[in-house]
Amino acid sequence: MNTTALITKISSLPPSMLEEVNDFVDFLKTKTKKEPIKERKFGCAKGLIVMHDDFDAPLEDFKEYM
């Protein structure tokens, strides 16, 4: 679809629907806006994850299946 045909369709809409088209175009603009990727620091999550010593131990709930 070319721009002229799209403009013709939009201009034939009633004023109440033009506002909706305007809002939708604004939504599409924000959707396509790409935010820059922040550079990550190595080790920034250190200390947030804890693995207990009994991590590999069998669970009580599954004893009947073993």
N, C-alpha and C positions, 0 to 999 in steps of 0.2 A: 504494500500500500504506500502510495506516495504522500508527501506532506500536504499537497493541495487538496487531495480527496479527503484527508483526515480533517483538515481545517474546515472544509465545506460541511462535513458531517457534524462537527462540533458546533459550528455557527448556526445550524438549524435546530439545535436543542433549545428547550425553554430555559429561562434564566435560573430557575431552581436547580436544574440539572447541570448547568454550567458550573455552579459552585462545587458540585460533586466531582465533576471532571477536573476542576482546579485542584481540589484536595487530593484526588487520585494521582495527578501528575506530581504534586509535591511529595506524596508517599513514594512514588517510583524514583524520584530524584534522591531521596534519603536512602532508599534501598540499594541503589547502585553506587552510593558514595563509599569508597573504600578507606578504612582507617589504617594508618601506618602500623606495621607490626613493631611492637616494642621489643627491644633487644633483651634477651633473658640472661641472667647471671647464673653461672654454673654454681650449683649447690644452694640455690635460694630456698629450696624446700627441706633443707637439712633439719632434722629433728621433728618434722611434722608427721613422719610415718615411723611407727614403732613395731618391730616384729618380736614377739615374745619367744622365749626359749622353747616352749612347748608347742610351737607352731605346727610341727609335723606329727604331733601326737594324735592318736585316733580320738574321735569325738565320742562322747558318751551316747549320743542319740543314735549312732550307727553300729553299736556293739552287736545288736542282734543280726546284722547283715554280715558280720565278719566271722 
